[in-house]
Structure formats: C-alpha cells, structure tokens
C-alpha cells in the first residue's frame, strides 16, 4: 500500500499554470491517508529512502558535475526543521550544506535581496538545504511592505510602485533559478502545507510543554493573524515562479510522518533523474591499484 502511494509524487507537483491551471492552496490537501501501517513500517520506509538518498548523494559527489538546491517554505510550525532533520539524517554530513535564514542582518541588508542566498549556494557534489529562502522577500515582505522602506534601504523610486516591484522580483527569481539549473544545480522547492487548525494546536503544544518553550516566539501568534494574507502571498508566489524545470511541490503537512516520506521520495526521484556515474578508471590506473594491493599484503 505505502509503496504504491509513495510513487505518485506527481500528485504534489505544480509545474506552473500553463498545463495544470492556476495554483490555489484550497486545491491541495493538508492531510492525506497514511502512507504507513504503523510506526515500525514508517521507520522502515524512511530508513530505506534515506539510505538511497545517501547513496545518490555519494554518487553525485563522485561525479562532481551537479549540485542540488532544496528550498523549504511554510507557515510557522509546519515542520521545516524536523523534516530536514529526519529526511537527511542518513546522509553523510560532508555532502550537505544546511542554512536557516532568519531576519536579514545589517550586512545582508546592504546587498540585493538574492545575495545572502547566493553566497550560500552548495558546491558541485553537495546538497544545499535552505530553511526559508529568497522567497521570504515576496512573502513576509509582501505581507508587511513597510519592511521595504523601513529596513531594506531601497531607493525611493523602487518602492513607489509596489505592484511593479513584486512582478520584477518574481521575474528575478525565475531567472535566478533558470540560471542555477543551466549551470548544473537543479532547484527543488517544497511548500509544507499546514492547516490553520493544526498550526494552532502545535503552537499551543509549544507553550504547554516546557521542553518546547524555547521554540515559541510571540511573533508566531502575531503572524498567525495574517493567515489570509500569507495564503494569498504564497498562491501568487507559487503561480509566478513554478516552471516545468523548477516546479513547486505542495506537501500535506498536518501529518509529519507522511510529510517526511513524501519529501524523501521526491528527493530520491530528483537525484535518480540526473545522469550521474562514478568516475571510470582506465587500464593503467586499474593495474596501479592492483599493484597497491600487493604492496599492502606484503607489508
């Protein structure tokens, strides 16, 4: 049952409006039937996927032609941190580059809106993991446009027409992702789709459990009041930036186990599509290696 369901990852894929219509969050569920019978089967499935992911990343490292950029975007408490932790737990840390993007620093604000992500792009052979990303610039900043004038130090003429500014940012993002793909860095974008009810329960759990109090930020409740505006911002951003080569994956996030299995499967499928091989050794190198075996045995 679980294997069959996991193969249908196209269910969660949105490649842009030209083929499938306009994206609406309401068209995508926040919860689906379990992809596992019990906790034991879930752990078996996830371990199998993370093992395969590790093997593919190792091949990508040896091949040294591709890198992978993965982006995780979501409302607060949707499970970005735990998904990254569980899905990549079996991957060699040397092949991962994890970055969590918080409020921009003064140094970051002195650069263009893509800069802080650009300087943290992964090398060839590695997987870059962005916990939030440049998409915050058309999400949080769009919901709170005062950020543009109060903290981002843009020239006044750039903020005179906000509709134009957003359209230009969407275009810049599309061009940036196309540029990455052309240079051997596929871009994999996940929107973890949590319901408002489930988010509320998770925020309450963070307050009621002392061991989770450190996760709670008063601002999370303030931002929850902008739920409708954030949904609209996400819908527009996804519609404007989803393409055939850089689609969005809309992942049901009300069940964390389902979410991790789906994300892991999509990562594995993405790496499987890359034309990668281990470097081949010529006959002279093979003979040299064989000679080294004799050296080691005769020590």
C-alpha positions in Angstrom: 0.0 0.0 0.0 2.6 2.5 1.1 5.0 1.9 -1.8 2.2 2.4 -4.4 1.2 5.7 -2.8 4.7 7.0 -2.5 5.3 6.5 -6.2 2.6 9.1 -7.0 4.7 12.1 -6.2 3.3 14.0 -9.3 0.2 14.4 -7.2 2.0 17.0 -5.2 3.8 18.7 -8.1 2.8 22.1 -9.5 4.9 23.0 -12.6 3.2 26.2 -13.5 -0.2 27.4 -14.8 0.3 26.7 -18.5 -0.6 23.0 -18.2 -2.4 22.5 -14.9 -4.3 25.7 -14.3 -3.8 28.3 -11.7 -2.5 27.2 -8.3 -4.8 27.5 -5.3 -3.9 26.3 -1.9 -7.5 25.0 -1.4 -6.9 22.5 -4.2 -4.2 20.8 -2.2 -4.9 18.8 1.0 -3.1 19.5 4.2 -3.6 15.8 5.2 -3.9 12.5 3.2 -4.4 8.9 4.1 -1.4 7.5 6.0 1.4 6.1 3.8 2.4 3.6 6.5 0.6 1.0 8.6 2.3 1.8 11.9 5.3 3.5 13.4 7.5 0.5 12.6 6.6 0.5 8.9 7.1 4.3 8.7 10.6 4.0 10.1 11.4 1.1 7.7 10.2 3.2 4.7 12.0 6.3 5.8 15.2 4.4 6.5 15.1 2.9 3.1 14.6 6.2 1.4 17.4 8.0 3.4 19.8 5.1 2.6 19.0 5.5 -1.1 19.4 9.3 -0.8 22.8 8.9 0.8 23.9 6.6 -2.0 22.7 9.0 -4.6 24.4 11.9 -2.9 27.7 9.9 -2.8 27.4 9.3 -6.5 26.7 13.0 -7.1 29.8 13.9 -5.1 32.0 11.4 -7.0 30.5 12.6 -10.4 31.1 16.2 -9.4 29.0 17.8 -12.1 25.8 18.5 -10.3 24.7 20.2 -7.0 21.2 20.3 -5.7 19.4 23.3 -4.2 16.4 22.4 -1.9 14.1 25.1 -0.6 11.7 24.6 2.3 9.0 27.2 2.8 6.0 27.1 5.1 3.9 28.9 7.7 5.3 28.8 11.2 5.1 25.4 13.0 4.7 23.4 9.7 7.7 21.2 10.5 10.5 22.5 8.3 13.2 21.8 11.0 12.1 18.3 11.8 11.6 17.4 8.2 15.1 18.4 7.3 16.4 16.6 10.4 14.7 13.3 9.7 14.9 13.2 5.9 18.7 14.0 5.8 19.6 12.1 8.9 21.2 9.2 7.0 23.1 11.4 4.5 26.9 12.0 5.0 27.1 15.5 6.6 30.1 16.2 4.3 27.7 16.3 1.4 25.2 18.7 3.0 25.1 22.5 3.3 22.2 23.5 5.6 21.3 27.2 6.1 18.4 28.6 8.1 17.6 32.1 7.0 16.3 34.4 9.8 15.7 38.1 9.7 18.4 39.7 7.5 21.5 41.1 9.2 22.8 44.6 8.5 25.4 43.1 6.2 22.7 41.3 4.2 20.5 44.4 4.0 23.4 46.2 2.4 23.1 43.8 -0.6 20.4 42.9 -3.1 17.6 40.6 -2.0 19.2 37.4 -3.5 22.7 38.0 -2.2 22.5 36.1 1.1 21.2 33.0 -0.6 23.6 33.3 -3.5 26.7 33.2 -1.3 25.4 30.1 0.4 24.8 28.0 -2.7 26.2 24.5 -2.5 29.3 23.3 -4.3 29.0 20.7 -7.1 28.6 17.3 -5.5 26.6 18.6 -2.5 23.0 19.3 -1.5 22.2 22.7 -0.3 19.2 22.9 2.1 17.6 26.3 2.6 15.3 26.5 5.6 13.4 29.6 4.2 15.0 31.4 1.4 14.8 34.4 -1.0 11.1 33.6 -1.2 10.7 35.5 2.1 11.2 38.6 0.0 7.8 38.0 -1.8 6.1 36.5 1.3 6.9 38.2 4.6 7.9 41.4 2.9 4.7 41.4 0.7 2.5 40.9 3.8 4.5 43.7 5.6 5.5 46.1 2.8 6.7 48.6 5.4 9.9 46.4 5.6 10.9 47.8 2.2 11.0 51.4 3.3 12.0 50.9 7.0 14.7 48.3 6.8 15.7 47.4 3.2 17.1 50.8 2.2 15.8 50.6 -1.3 15.8 53.8 -3.4 12.5 55.6 -3.1 11.7 55.3 -6.8 11.9 51.5 -6.4 9.1 51.5 -3.8 6.8 54.0 -5.5 5.0 51.2 -7.4 4.8 48.0 -5.3 2.9 46.0 -7.9 5.8 46.6 -10.4 8.3 45.7 -7.7 6.7 42.4 -6.9 6.5 41.5 -10.6 10.1 42.3 -11.0 11.1 40.2 -8.0 9.2 37.2 -9.4 10.9 37.6 -12.7 14.3 37.9 -10.9 13.6 34.6 -9.0 12.6 32.8 -12.2 15.7 34.0 -14.0 17.9 33.1 -11.0 16.5 29.5 -10.8 16.9 29.1 -14.6 20.5 30.2 -14.2 21.2 27.7 -11.5 19.6 24.8 -13.5 21.6 25.7 -16.6 24.8 25.5 -14.5 24.0 22.1 -13.2 22.2 23.0 -10.0 18.6 21.7 -10.1 16.2 23.6 -7.7 13.7 21.6 -5.7 11.1 23.7 -3.9 8.8 22.4 -1.1 5.8 24.3 0.3 4.8 22.5 3.5 1.0 23.0 3.5 -0.3 23.0 7.1 -3.9 23.8 8.1 -4.7 26.7 10.5 -6.2 24.3 13.0 -3.1 22.1 13.1 -0.8 25.1 13.3 -2.8 26.4 16.3 -2.5 23.0 18.1 1.3 22.9 17.5 1.7 26.5 18.8 -0.3 25.6 22.0 1.8 22.5 22.4 5.0 24.6 22.4 3.5 26.7 25.2 2.2 23.9 27.3 5.4 21.7 27.1 8.3 23.4 29.0 10.8 21.5 26.9 9.3 23.2 23.8 9.1 26.7 25.2 12.3 27.6 23.5 10.7 27.0 20.1 7.9 29.5 20.9 8.2 33.1 19.6 5.5 35.6 20.5 5.7 36.9 16.9 4.4 33.5 15.7 1.0 34.4 17.2 1.1 37.9 15.7 1.9 36.5 12.2 -1.0 34.0 12.6 -3.3 37.0 12.5 -2.1 37.5 8.9 -3.1 33.9 7.8 -5.3 35.1 4.9 -2.6 37.5 3.6 0.1 34.9 3.8 -2.0 32.4 1.9 -2.6 34.9 -0.9 1.1 35.7 -1.0 2.0 32.0 -1.2 -0.5 31.5 -4.0 0.8 34.4 -6.0 4.5 33.5 -5.5 3.9 29.8 -6.4 1.9 30.8 -9.5 4.6 33.3 -10.6 7.7 31.1 -10.0 6.6 27.5 -10.7 8.0 26.2 -14.0 8.5 22.8 -15.7 12.1 22.7 -14.7 11.7 24.3 -11.3 8.2 23.2 -10.1 6.8 23.6 -6.6 5.8 20.5 -4.5 2.8 21.2 -2.3 3.3 18.8 0.6 0.5 17.9 3.1 2.0 18.9 6.4 -0.7 18.1 9.1 0.9 14.6 9.5 4.7 14.9 9.9 5.4 11.3 9.1 3.6 11.4 5.8 5.3 14.7 5.0 8.8 13.3 5.6 8.1 10.2 3.4 6.9 12.3 0.5 9.7 14.8 0.7 12.3 11.9 0.9 10.8 10.2 -2.1 10.8 13.3 -4.2 14.4 14.0 -3.3 15.4 10.4 -4.3 13.4 10.7 -7.6 15.0 14.0 -8.4 18.6 12.7 -8.0 17.7 9.5 -9.9 16.9 11.6 -12.9 20.3 13.2 -13.0 22.8 11.5 -15.4 25.5 10.6 -12.9 28.2 7.9 -12.8 31.1 7.0 -10.7 34.4 8.1 -12.4 35.8 5.2 -14.5 39.3 4.0 -14.0 41.5 3.3 -17.1 43.5 0.1 -17.5 46.8 1.7 -16.4 45.1 3.0 -13.2 43.5 -0.4 -12.6 46.9 -2.1 -12.8 48.3 0.5 -10.4 45.6 -0.2 -8.0 46.1 -3.9 -8.2 49.8 -3.4 -7.5 48.9 -1.4 -4.4 47.0 -4.5 -3.1 50.2 -6.5 -3.3 52.1 -3.7 -1.5 49.6 -3.7 1.3 49.6 -7.5 1.6 53.4 -7.7 1.7 53.8 -5.2 4.5 
